[in-house]
Amino acid sequence: MKPSKPDIPAFQVIKDTLLQEIQSGKWKEGAAIPAETALASQFGVSRMTVNRAVRELTSEQILTRIQGSGTYVAQQKYQATLVAIKSIAEEIRSRGHAHRSELHELKAEVATEQRAAEFQVQAGHPLFHSVIVHFENEVAIQVEDRWVNSSVTPEYLQQDFSVMTPNEYLVAVAPLQGVDYSIEAVLPPKQIAEMLHISAKEACLVLHRTTRSRDMIATSVTMWHPGKRYQFAGSF
């Protein structure tokens, strides 16, 4: 099968086709994809062209290469974050497990210059700050360090976060307009490690997320997860 769109580079057609096969479920996580020589014959292109498509999908963590074995569909760890903002309590309950949380901090603070720039407000603007540890079957799996714009949710400090998560409350009162996020693996500060009951030498998966509501920056949250106990996963 030769690329049917001459205005699109051949490697991009191959890349898009491979991605479509993965997203459709034809090739599931861990499945081997055809060898580059087979793909080159299928698309009627050089192996070099196929190699570029495969290399780009590998760098994007869609595929993974195992030396001496082949190329496989990678575990898609970040899909849930890309698709939806989901409460950690809902995520845990969906697995049939028990959720509970510990509130470590809930107070009003004024925005420093750095926070003011992040929220696009004046320095001194009132913000709310909460720190909550979430447990799954009594094992700590997330420290949620959240800053909230008081102009968007003025009742935030009055909520009982032992019966609902900040996420569940915010979704109900602050209609979501947009999200910016990043994910990285880093070593935790001592305080975070202690709350998660892990060594400070154990890497965490850290999700930084900013949400917008009512034409304002609504929240900025950093969520710390023990790398050995947690992964981002989901489906489209």
GROMACS elastic network, one bead per residue, 0.5 to 0.9 nm:
[ bonds ]
;  ai    aj funct       b0    kb
    1     4     6  0.83810   500
    1    41     6  0.81060   500
    1    42     6  0.51228   500
    1    44     6  0.65238   500
    2    10     6  0.86872   500
    2    41     6  0.89573   500
    2    42     6  0.70686   500
    2    44     6  0.52107   500
    2    45     6  0.75607   500
    3     6     6  0.69892   500
    3     8     6  0.85739   500
    3     9     6  0.86971   500
    3    10     6  0.61436   500
    3    11     6  0.89949   500
    3    13     6  0.62214   500
    3    14     6  0.75269   500
    3    43     6  0.62528   500
    3    44     6  0.78989   500
    3    45     6  0.87072   500
    4     8     6  0.88152   500
    4    10     6  0.89899   500
    4    13     6  0.82523   500
    5     8     6  0.56006   500
    5     9     6  0.81332   500
    5    10     6  0.81960   500
    5    13     6  0.76718   500
    6     9     6  0.69606   500
    6    10     6  0.75606   500
    7    10     6  0.88664   500
    8    11     6  0.84578   500
    8    12     6  0.67039   500
    8    13     6  0.67044   500
    9    12     6  0.53361   500
    9    13     6  0.65357   500
    9    14     6  0.89070   500
   10    13     6  0.51506   500
   10    14     6  0.63420   500
   10    15     6  0.86033   500
   10    43     6  0.86129   500
   10    45     6  0.77371   500
   10    49     6  0.70672   500
   10    50     6  0.84911   500
   10    53     6  0.88978   500
   11    14     6  0.51044   500
   11    15     6  0.60430   500
   11    16     6  0.85822   500
   11    45     6  0.88783   500
   11    49     6  0.53747   500
   11    50     6  0.61320   500
   11    51     6  0.83096   500
   11    52     6  0.64180   500
   11    53     6  0.51636   500
   11    54     6  0.87708   500
   12    16     6  0.59789   500
   12    17     6  0.84058   500
   12    52     6  0.88607   500
   12    53     6  0.65519   500
   13    16     6  0.51719   500
   13    17     6  0.61075   500
   13    18     6  0.86502   500
   13    53     6  0.85824   500
   14    17     6  0.50960   500
   14    18     6  0.61816   500
   14    19     6  0.85572   500
   14    39     6  0.85238   500
   14    43     6  0.75630   500
   14    49     6  0.85895   500
   14    50     6  0.69697   500
   14    53     6  0.63415   500
   14    54     6  0.86112   500
   15    18     6  0.52556   500
   15    19     6  0.61664   500
   15    20     6  0.86132   500
   15    50     6  0.82479   500
   15    52     6  0.86237   500
   15    54     6  0.69728   500
   15    56     6  0.80128   500
   15    57     6  0.71434   500
   16    19     6  0.50795   500
   16    20     6  0.60995   500
   16    21     6  0.86993   500
   16    53     6  0.86768   500
   17    20     6  0.50572   500
   17    21     6  0.63230   500
   17    22     6  0.87804   500
   18    21     6  0.51751   500
   18    22     6  0.64396   500
   18    23     6  0.87960   500
   18    27     6  0.89477   500
   18    33     6  0.86054   500
   18    53     6  0.87485   500
   18    54     6  0.86875   500
   18    57     6  0.88312   500
   19    22     6  0.51309   500
   19    23     6  0.61566   500
   19    24     6  0.85165   500
   19    57     6  0.81721   500
   19    62     6  0.79811   500
   20    23     6  0.51187   500
   20    24     6  0.59362   500
   20    25     6  0.85909   500
   20    26     6  0.87602   500
   21    24     6  0.52832   500
   21    25     6  0.65155   500
   21    26     6  0.54234   500
   21    27     6  0.59946   500
   21    28     6  0.88881   500
   22    25     6  0.53427   500
   22    26     6  0.59618   500
   22    28     6  0.63026   500
   22    29     6  0.82303   500
   22    62     6  0.86820   500
   22    73     6  0.74969   500
   23    26     6  0.76528   500
   23    27     6  0.79068   500
   23    28     6  0.83976   500
   23   236     6  0.79048   500
   24    27     6  0.76904   500
   24    28     6  0.88301   500
   25    28     6  0.55186   500
   25    29     6  0.88187   500
   27    30     6  0.82540   500
   27    31     6  0.57832   500
   27    32     6  0.78039   500
   27    33     6  0.75405   500
   27    73     6  0.71050   500
   28    31     6  0.54870   500
   28    32     6  0.88380   500
   28    73     6  0.66117   500
   28    74     6  0.87688   500
   28    75     6  0.89571   500
   29    32     6  0.88175   500
   29    72     6  0.76429   500
   29    74     6  0.57155   500
   29    75     6  0.54493   500
   29    76     6  0.74054   500
   30    64     6  0.89492   500
   30    72     6  0.55777   500
   30    73     6  0.50588   500
   30    74     6  0.61281   500
   30    75     6  0.69696   500
   31    71     6  0.85171   500
   31    72     6  0.53771   500
   31    73     6  0.54662   500
   31    74     6  0.83814   500
   32    35     6  0.86426   500
   32    70     6  0.69439   500
   32    71     6  0.57860   500
   32    73     6  0.64935   500
   33    36     6  0.88057   500
   33    63     6  0.88849   500
   33    70     6  0.79367   500
   33    71     6  0.59915   500
   33    72     6  0.57382   500
   33    73     6  0.71742   500
   34    37     6  0.81727   500
   34    38     6  0.61289   500
   34    39     6  0.63752   500
   34    70     6  0.86705   500
   34    71     6  0.79686   500
   35    38     6  0.52448   500
   35    39     6  0.63230   500
   35    40     6  0.86472   500
   35    70     6  0.73480   500
   35    71     6  0.76643   500
   36    40     6  0.59885   500
   36    41     6  0.85792   500
   36    47     6  0.61478   500
   36    48     6  0.87611   500
   36    50     6  0.61541   500
   36    51     6  0.66944   500
   36    54     6  0.83234   500
   37    40     6  0.50656   500
   37    41     6  0.63095   500
   37    42     6  0.86342   500
   37    46     6  0.84531   500
   37    47     6  0.60512   500
   37    50     6  0.83116   500
   38    41     6  0.51846   500
   38    42     6  0.61404   500
   38    43     6  0.87221   500
   38    47     6  0.89063   500
   39    43     6  0.60918   500
   39    44     6  0.81832   500
   39    45     6  0.83497   500
   39    47     6  0.78349   500
   39    50     6  0.67655   500
   40    43     6  0.53738   500
   40    44     6  0.56775   500
   40    45     6  0.50702   500
   40    46     6  0.56118   500
   40    47     6  0.52310   500
   40    48     6  0.84909   500
   40    49     6  0.77494   500
   40    50     6  0.60500   500
   40    51     6  0.89918   500
   41    44     6  0.50401   500
   41    45     6  0.67369   500
   41    46     6  0.80620   500
   41    47     6  0.84518   500
   42    45     6  0.80483   500
   43    46     6  0.87166   500
   43    50     6  0.86716   500
   45    48     6  0.82302   500
   45    49     6  0.65117   500
   45    50     6  0.73892   500
   46    49     6  0.53920   500
   46    50     6  0.67633   500
   46    51     6  0.87583   500
   47    50     6  0.50641   500
   47    51     6  0.60039   500
   47    52     6  0.87300   500
   48    52     6  0.63939   500
   48    53     6  0.89570   500
   49    52     6  0.53630   500
   49    53     6  0.67469   500
   49    54     6  0.89340   500
   50    53     6  0.52694   500
   50    54     6  0.62813   500
   50    55     6  0.85691   500
   51    54     6  0.51145   500
   51    55     6  0.59280   500
   51    56     6  0.85579   500
   52    55     6  0.50589   500
   52    56     6  0.61816   500
   52    57     6  0.86630   500
   53    56     6  0.53311   500
   53    57     6  0.63506   500
   53    58     6  0.86413   500
   54    57     6  0.51646   500
   54    58     6  0.60832   500
   54    59     6  0.86593   500
   54    63     6  0.75003   500
   54    71     6  0.85221   500
   55    58     6  0.50013   500
   55    59     6  0.61912   500
   55    60     6  0.86364   500
   55    63     6  0.84748   500
   56    59     6  0.50944   500
   56    60     6  0.62389   500
   56    61     6  0.87062   500
   56    62     6  0.88097   500
   56    63     6  0.88505   500
   57    60     6  0.50299   500
   57    61     6  0.63288   500
   57    62     6  0.52523   500
   57    63     6  0.56007   500
   57    64     6  0.83166   500
   58    61     6  0.50105   500
   58    62     6  0.57041   500
   58    64     6  0.54418   500
   58    65     6  0.72647   500
   58    71     6  0.87974   500
   58    74     6  0.83971   500
   59    62     6  0.76206   500
   59    63     6  0.78707   500
   59    64     6  0.84470   500
   60    63     6  0.76105   500
   61    64     6  0.66365   500
   61    73     6  0.87759   500
   61    74     6  0.64138   500
   61    75     6  0.82066   500
   61    76     6  0.77185   500
   62    72     6  0.88084   500
   62    73     6  0.62791   500
   62    74     6  0.53786   500
   62    75     6  0.76788   500
   62    76     6  0.69553   500
   63    71     6  0.67070   500
   63    72     6  0.55795   500
   63    75     6  0.82923   500
   64    70     6  0.85970   500
   64    71     6  0.57030   500
   64    72     6  0.53171   500
   64    73     6  0.62268   500
   64    74     6  0.52823   500
   64    75     6  0.86784   500
   65    68     6  0.89443   500
   65    69     6  0.78828   500
   65    70     6  0.59257   500
   65    72     6  0.62793   500
   65    73     6  0.88466   500
   65    74     6  0.87850   500
   66    69     6  0.53926   500
   66    70     6  0.55242   500
   66    71     6  0.62595   500
   66    72     6  0.78494   500
   67    70     6  0.67063   500
   67    71     6  0.86551   500
   71    74     6  0.89460   500
   73    76     6  0.84529   500
   74    77     6  0.87035   500
   75   233     6  0.83154   500
   76    79     6  0.62792   500
   76   232     6  0.79767   500
   76   233     6  0.62622   500
   76   234     6  0.77306   500
   76   235     6  0.86103   500
   77    80     6  0.79489   500
   77    81     6  0.89343   500
   77   231     6  0.61389   500
   77   234     6  0.73923   500
   78    81     6  0.55903   500
   78    82     6  0.65105   500
   78    83     6  0.89734   500
   78   183     6  0.86722   500
   78   231     6  0.80508   500
   78   233     6  0.54230   500
   78   234     6  0.73352   500
   79    82     6  0.50874   500
   79    83     6  0.62020   500
   79    84     6  0.86006   500
   79   232     6  0.70116   500
   79   233     6  0.55405   500
   79   234     6  0.51541   500
   79   235     6  0.61231   500
   79   236     6  0.72937   500
   80    83     6  0.52050   500
   80    84     6  0.58678   500
   80    85     6  0.75659   500
   80    86     6  0.78800   500
   80   232     6  0.65761   500
   80   233     6  0.55250   500
   80   235     6  0.66394   500
   80   236     6  0.80762   500
   81    84     6  0.57308   500
   81    85     6  0.63102   500
   81    86     6  0.79959   500
   81   181     6  0.85826   500
   81   232     6  0.71836   500
   81   233     6  0.79656   500
   81   234     6  0.81933   500
   82    85     6  0.82058   500
   83   234     6  0.84943   500
   83   235     6  0.82683   500
   83   236     6  0.71042   500
   85   167     6  0.82382   500
   85   171     6  0.89536   500
   86    89     6  0.84992   500
   86    90     6  0.69670   500
   86    91     6  0.68840   500
   86   167     6  0.75891   500
   86   168     6  0.84422   500
   87    90     6  0.51260   500
   87    91     6  0.62333   500
   87    92     6  0.86912   500
   87   165     6  0.70141   500
   87   166     6  0.83592   500
   87   167     6  0.56052   500
   87   168     6  0.62152   500
   88    92     6  0.61888   500
   88    93     6  0.86054   500
   88    99     6  0.84471   500
   88   134     6  0.76357   500
   88   142     6  0.83568   500
   88   165     6  0.78381   500
   88   167     6  0.81603   500
   89    92     6  0.51715   500
   89    93     6  0.61192   500
   89    94     6  0.85298   500
   89    98     6  0.84467   500
   89    99     6  0.57810   500
   89   100     6  0.77851   500
   89   101     6  0.89459   500
   89   134     6  0.79777   500
   89   135     6  0.88841   500
   89   136     6  0.85805   500
   89   164     6  0.82386   500
   89   165     6  0.70770   500
   89   168     6  0.88713   500
   90    93     6  0.51013   500
   90    94     6  0.60279   500
   90    95     6  0.88144   500
   90    99     6  0.86083   500
   91    94     6  0.52300   500
   91    95     6  0.68541   500
   92    95     6  0.53870   500
   92    96     6  0.68662   500
   92    97     6  0.56255   500
   92    98     6  0.67621   500
   92    99     6  0.62476   500
   92   135     6  0.88524   500
   92   136     6  0.64472   500
   92   137     6  0.89117   500
   93    97     6  0.52328   500
   93    98     6  0.63054   500
   93    99     6  0.68834   500
   93   136     6  0.88954   500
   94    97     6  0.73887   500
   95    98     6  0.88154   500
   97   136     6  0.64775   500
   97   137     6  0.60876   500
   98   135     6  0.79974   500
   98   136     6  0.57286   500
   98   137     6  0.50935   500
   98   138     6  0.78184   500
   99   134     6  0.71127   500
   99   135     6  0.56531   500
   99   136     6  0.50542   500
   99   137     6  0.64751   500
   99   138     6  0.77341   500
  100   133     6  0.85491   500
  100   134     6  0.60376   500
  100   135     6  0.53574   500
  100   136     6  0.70052   500
  100   137     6  0.81274   500
  100   138     6  0.75593   500
  100   162     6  0.74079   500
  100   163     6  0.87358   500
  101   132     6  0.65773   500
  101   133     6  0.54886   500
  101   135     6  0.59181   500
  101   140     6  0.88874   500
  101   161     6  0.79938   500
  101   162     6  0.62892   500
  101   163     6  0.89055   500
  101   165     6  0.84600   500
  102   131     6  0.86432   500
  102   132     6  0.56111   500
  102   133     6  0.51492   500
  102   134     6  0.66309   500
  102   135     6  0.82402   500
  102   161     6  0.87671   500
  102   162     6  0.74596   500
  103   106     6  0.74027   500
  103   130     6  0.77483   500
  103   131     6  0.63043   500
  103   133     6  0.66530   500
  103   134     6  0.89809   500
  103   161     6  0.74466   500
  103   162     6  0.76279   500
  104   130     6  0.74698   500
  104   131     6  0.53400   500
  104   132     6  0.56382   500
  104   133     6  0.74650   500
  105   129     6  0.71576   500
  105   130     6  0.50288   500
  105   132     6  0.70483   500
  106   128     6  0.72927   500
  106   129     6  0.56733   500
  106   131     6  0.67456   500
  106   132     6  0.87328   500
  106   157     6  0.66928   500
  107   127     6  0.86135   500
  107   128     6  0.57631   500
  107   129     6  0.54910   500
  107   130     6  0.66899   500
  107   157     6  0.67795   500
  108   126     6  0.67007   500
  108   127     6  0.57658   500
  108   129     6  0.61737   500
  108   130     6  0.89411   500
  108   150     6  0.87301   500
  108   157     6  0.77692   500
  109   112     6  0.89196   500
  109   124     6  0.84695   500
  109   125     6  0.84143   500
  109   126     6  0.58404   500
  109   127     6  0.53293   500
  109   128     6  0.59933   500
  109   129     6  0.69380   500
  110   115     6  0.88545   500
  110   116     6  0.88980   500
  110   123     6  0.74431   500
  110   125     6  0.54022   500
  110   127     6  0.57203   500
  110   128     6  0.83001   500
  111   114     6  0.75723   500
  111   115     6  0.52475   500
  111   116     6  0.52706   500
  111   117     6  0.88825   500
  111   119     6  0.86907   500
  111   121     6  0.82605   500
  111   122     6  0.76912   500
  111   123     6  0.52935   500
  111   125     6  0.52452   500
  111   126     6  0.61571   500
  111   127     6  0.62181   500
  112   115     6  0.51387   500
  112   116     6  0.58616   500
  112   117     6  0.84750   500
  112   122     6  0.88780   500
  112   123     6  0.55548   500
  112   124     6  0.64351   500
  112   125     6  0.83764   500
  113   117     6  0.61586   500
  113   118     6  0.86476   500
  113   122     6  0.78303   500
  113   123     6  0.51711   500
  113   124     6  0.79871   500
  114   117     6  0.52651   500
  114   118     6  0.63760   500
  114   119     6  0.88225   500
  114   123     6  0.82713   500
  115   119     6  0.61420   500
  115   120     6  0.82500   500
  115   121     6  0.83819   500
  115   123     6  0.77294   500
  115   127     6  0.89871   500
  116   119     6  0.51733   500
  116   120     6  0.56230   500
  116   122     6  0.56007   500
  116   123     6  0.51062   500
  116   124     6  0.76217   500
  116   125     6  0.72117   500
  117   121     6  0.65011   500
  117   122     6  0.77720   500
  117   123     6  0.79967   500
  118   121     6  0.79519   500
  118   210     6  0.89981   500
  118   217     6  0.80587   500
  118   220     6  0.82633   500
  119   122     6  0.86878   500
  119   149     6  0.74571   500
  119   216     6  0.77006   500
  119   217     6  0.52507   500
  119   218     6  0.75966   500
  119   219     6  0.80077   500
  119   220     6  0.81094   500
  120   216     6  0.79120   500
  120   217     6  0.70631   500
  121   124     6  0.85401   500
  121   125     6  0.65543   500
  121   217     6  0.88758   500
  122   125     6  0.56879   500
  123   126     6  0.88523   500
  124   127     6  0.87335   500
  125   149     6  0.85608   500
  125   150     6  0.83633   500
  126   149     6  0.72379   500
  126   150     6  0.60332   500
  126   151     6  0.82168   500
  127   147     6  0.66513   500
  127   148     6  0.56376   500
  127   149     6  0.50730   500
  127   150     6  0.52662   500
  127   151     6  0.84030   500
  128   146     6  0.81419   500
  128   147     6  0.56427   500
  128   149     6  0.65785   500
  128   150     6  0.63744   500
  128   154     6  0.88505   500
  128   156     6  0.73193   500
  128   157     6  0.72270   500
  129   145     6  0.75983   500
  129   146     6  0.57662   500
  129   148     6  0.64145   500
  129   157     6  0.88280   500
  130   144     6  0.77904   500
  130   145     6  0.60350   500
  130   146     6  0.52756   500
  130   147     6  0.66118   500
  130   148     6  0.83764   500
  130   157     6  0.88102   500
  130   166     6  0.87587   500
  131   143     6  0.70405   500
  131   144     6  0.55848   500
  131   146     6  0.63138   500
  131   147     6  0.89583   500
  132   142     6  0.81990   500
  132   143     6  0.58052   500
  132   144     6  0.51496   500
  132   145     6  0.66853   500
  132   146     6  0.84635   500
  132   161     6  0.86373   500
  133   140     6  0.68233   500
  133   141     6  0.77325   500
  133   142     6  0.57297   500
  133   144     6  0.62039   500
  133   145     6  0.87890   500
  133   195     6  0.69625   500
  133   196     6  0.76180   500
  134   138     6  0.88548   500
  134   139     6  0.83326   500
  134   140     6  0.58601   500
  134   141     6  0.60768   500
  134   142     6  0.51702   500
  134   143     6  0.63948   500
  134   144     6  0.76696   500
  135   138     6  0.51951   500
  135   139     6  0.50290   500
  135   141     6  0.56589   500
  135   142     6  0.71139   500
  136   139     6  0.51474   500
  136   140     6  0.63833   500
  136   141     6  0.65859   500
  137   140     6  0.84417   500
  139   196     6  0.82928   500
  139   197     6  0.87018   500
  140   143     6  0.80292   500
  140   195     6  0.76590   500
  140   196     6  0.52420   500
  140   197     6  0.71253   500
  140   225     6  0.85236   500
  140   226     6  0.83539   500
  140   229     6  0.89415   500
  141   196     6  0.67176   500
  141   224     6  0.80120   500
  141   225     6  0.54912   500
  141   226     6  0.62169   500
  141   229     6  0.67350   500
  141   230     6  0.68632   500
  142   195     6  0.89077   500
  142   196     6  0.70941   500
  142   223     6  0.63344   500
  142   224     6  0.53536   500
  142   226     6  0.73482   500
  142   230     6  0.87438   500
  143   192     6  0.70994   500
  143   195     6  0.72510   500
  143   196     6  0.70757   500
  143   222     6  0.80731   500
  143   223     6  0.55590   500
  143   224     6  0.50303   500
  143   225     6  0.68116   500
  144   221     6  0.68979   500
  144   222     6  0.60817   500
  144   224     6  0.66316   500
  145   220     6  0.85146   500
  145   221     6  0.56032   500
  145   222     6  0.51767   500
  145   223     6  0.61873   500
  145   224     6  0.82197   500
  146   166     6  0.86271   500
  146   219     6  0.70331   500
  146   220     6  0.58811   500
  146   222     6  0.63578   500
  146   223     6  0.82140   500
  147   218     6  0.85486   500
  147   219     6  0.56032   500
  147   220     6  0.51522   500
  147   221     6  0.60642   500
  147   222     6  0.88703   500
  148   151     6  0.87691   500
  148   152     6  0.79081   500
  148   153     6  0.74405   500
  148   156     6  0.80339   500
  148   217     6  0.86041   500
  148   218     6  0.59281   500
  148   220     6  0.65714   500
  148   221     6  0.83774   500
  149   152     6  0.55647   500
  149   153     6  0.65950   500
  149   154     6  0.79566   500
  149   216     6  0.83711   500
  149   217     6  0.70118   500
  149   218     6  0.51610   500
  149   219     6  0.61372   500
  149   220     6  0.86947   500
  150   153     6  0.52132   500
  150   155     6  0.79534   500
  150   156     6  0.76483   500
  150   218     6  0.82601   500
  151   154     6  0.59068   500
  151   216     6  0.85474   500
  151   218     6  0.82068   500
  152   173     6  0.86149   500
  152   174     6  0.68621   500
  152   213     6  0.73239   500
  152   214     6  0.73142   500
  152   216     6  0.74912   500
  152   217     6  0.83180   500
  152   218     6  0.59664   500
  152   219     6  0.88972   500
  153   156     6  0.56851   500
  153   170     6  0.77249   500
  153   173     6  0.72503   500
  153   174     6  0.71308   500
  153   218     6  0.79362   500
  154   157     6  0.77649   500
  154   158     6  0.89235   500
  155   158     6  0.55288   500
  155   159     6  0.71016   500
  156   159     6  0.57323   500
  156   166     6  0.83980   500
  156   169     6  0.84382   500
  156   170     6  0.85847   500
  157   160     6  0.83961   500
  159   162     6  0.88828   500
  159   164     6  0.83744   500
  159   166     6  0.84918   500
  159   169     6  0.82072   500
  160   163     6  0.60164   500
  160   164     6  0.67837   500
  160   165     6  0.84962   500
  161   165     6  0.53379   500
  161   166     6  0.65379   500
  161   169     6  0.87248   500
  162   165     6  0.72464   500
  164   167     6  0.81313   500
  164   168     6  0.62372   500
  164   169     6  0.68306   500
  165   168     6  0.52235   500
  165   169     6  0.64422   500
  165   170     6  0.86857   500
  166   169     6  0.50988   500
  166   170     6  0.59845   500
  166   171     6  0.84916   500
  167   170     6  0.51759   500
  167   171     6  0.60501   500
  167   172     6  0.86164   500
  168   171     6  0.53880   500
  168   172     6  0.64903   500
  169   172     6  0.53040   500
  169   173     6  0.64576   500
  169   174     6  0.84135   500
  170   173     6  0.52364   500
  170   174     6  0.53944   500
  170   175     6  0.79887   500
  170   176     6  0.88851   500
  171   174     6  0.56867   500
  171   175     6  0.62972   500
  171   176     6  0.71340   500
  172   175     6  0.71433   500
  174   212     6  0.87184   500
  174   213     6  0.58976   500
  174   214     6  0.74388   500
  174   218     6  0.78530   500
  175   212     6  0.85027   500
  175   213     6  0.57270   500
  175   214     6  0.72602   500
  176   179     6  0.79558   500
  176   211     6  0.70550   500
  176   212     6  0.61223   500
  176   213     6  0.50904   500
  176   214     6  0.80197   500
  176   218     6  0.88488   500
  177   211     6  0.74626   500
  177   212     6  0.52903   500
  177   213     6  0.50985   500
  177   214     6  0.73001   500
  177   215     6  0.75933   500
  178   210     6  0.84371   500
  178   211     6  0.57939   500
  178   212     6  0.51537   500
  178   213     6  0.72817   500
  179   209     6  0.69734   500
  179   210     6  0.57409   500
  179   212     6  0.63811   500
  180   208     6  0.83049   500
  180   209     6  0.57077   500
  180   210     6  0.51997   500
  180   211     6  0.65238   500
  180   212     6  0.87112   500
  181   207     6  0.69984   500
  181   208     6  0.53876   500
  181   210     6  0.62464   500
  181   211     6  0.86341   500
  182   206     6  0.82240   500
  182   207     6  0.58939   500
  182   208     6  0.52866   500
  182   209     6  0.66119   500
  183   205     6  0.70226   500
  183   206     6  0.55992   500
  183   208     6  0.63530   500
  183   209     6  0.87437   500
  184   204     6  0.82105   500
  184   205     6  0.58948   500
  184   206     6  0.53647   500
  184   207     6  0.67912   500
  184   208     6  0.84784   500
  185   203     6  0.62354   500
  185   204     6  0.54897   500
  185   206     6  0.60437   500
  185   207     6  0.89789   500
  185   227     6  0.78634   500
  186   202     6  0.86048   500
  186   203     6  0.53340   500
  186   204     6  0.54747   500
  186   205     6  0.67215   500
  186   206     6  0.71047   500
  187   193     6  0.87344   500
  187   200     6  0.64294   500
  187   201     6  0.61885   500
  187   202     6  0.62304   500
  187   204     6  0.59256   500
  187   205     6  0.88188   500
  188   191     6  0.79269   500
  188   192     6  0.58279   500
  188   193     6  0.57126   500
  188   199     6  0.85552   500
  188   200     6  0.56934   500
  188   201     6  0.76107   500
  188   202     6  0.75041   500
  188   203     6  0.67377   500
  188   204     6  0.63820   500
  188   224     6  0.79569   500
  189   192     6  0.54108   500
  189   193     6  0.62471   500
  189   194     6  0.87269   500
  189   200     6  0.66160   500
  190   193     6  0.51307   500
  190   194     6  0.61961   500
  190   195     6  0.87669   500
  190   199     6  0.83909   500
  190   200     6  0.58989   500
  191   194     6  0.51681   500
  191   195     6  0.63581   500
  191   196     6  0.87636   500
  191   200     6  0.89041   500
  192   195     6  0.51529   500
  192   196     6  0.62555   500
  192   197     6  0.84775   500
  192   198     6  0.86900   500
  192   200     6  0.82693   500
  192   224     6  0.76931   500
  193   196     6  0.51370   500
  193   197     6  0.58755   500
  193   198     6  0.51580   500
  193   199     6  0.59809   500
  193   200     6  0.53609   500
  193   201     6  0.87255   500
  193   202     6  0.83007   500
  193   226     6  0.86886   500
  194   198     6  0.63583   500
  194   199     6  0.76954   500
  194   200     6  0.80507   500
  195   198     6  0.79442   500
  196   199     6  0.87410   500
  196   224     6  0.85969   500
  196   225     6  0.79936   500
  196   226     6  0.72123   500
  198   201     6  0.82120   500
  198   202     6  0.67372   500
  198   226     6  0.75531   500
  199   202     6  0.53783   500
  199   203     6  0.87357   500
  200   203     6  0.77289   500
  202   226     6  0.73943   500
  202   227     6  0.73435   500
  202   228     6  0.82596   500
  203   225     6  0.87911   500
  203   226     6  0.67170   500
  203   227     6  0.56746   500
  203   228     6  0.81719   500
  204   224     6  0.62066   500
  204   225     6  0.52859   500
  204   228     6  0.80763   500
  204   230     6  0.88437   500
  205   223     6  0.82257   500
  205   224     6  0.60885   500
  205   225     6  0.51322   500
  205   226     6  0.63643   500
  205   227     6  0.54122   500
  205   230     6  0.77697   500
  205   231     6  0.77548   500
  205   232     6  0.88578   500
  206   222     6  0.68351   500
  206   223     6  0.55823   500
  206   225     6  0.62189   500
  206   226     6  0.87775   500
  206   227     6  0.89658   500
  207   221     6  0.80090   500
  207   222     6  0.57268   500
  207   223     6  0.51591   500
  207   224     6  0.67541   500
  207   225     6  0.83822   500
  208   220     6  0.74957   500
  208   221     6  0.58801   500
  208   223     6  0.65327   500
  208   224     6  0.89374   500
  209   219     6  0.79923   500
  209   220     6  0.58311   500
  209   221     6  0.53881   500
  209   222     6  0.65113   500
  209   223     6  0.83851   500
  210   217     6  0.72825   500
  210   218     6  0.75271   500
  210   219     6  0.55990   500
  210   221     6  0.64775   500
  210   222     6  0.89678   500
  211   216     6  0.86927   500
  211   217     6  0.60751   500
  211   218     6  0.55887   500
  211   219     6  0.53485   500
  211   220     6  0.66973   500
  211   221     6  0.87491   500
  212   215     6  0.65457   500
  212   216     6  0.55463   500
  212   218     6  0.50238   500
  212   219     6  0.71451   500
  213   216     6  0.54578   500
  213   217     6  0.64094   500
  213   218     6  0.56293   500
  213   219     6  0.87992   500
  214   217     6  0.82840   500
  214   218     6  0.81457   500
  215   218     6  0.87055   500
  217   220     6  0.80156   500
  225   228     6  0.86128   500
  225   229     6  0.74817   500
  225   230     6  0.61771   500
  225   231     6  0.82485   500
  226   229     6  0.54067   500
  226   230     6  0.60675   500
  226   231     6  0.88753   500
  227   230     6  0.56207   500
  227   231     6  0.71794   500
  228   231     6  0.82480   500
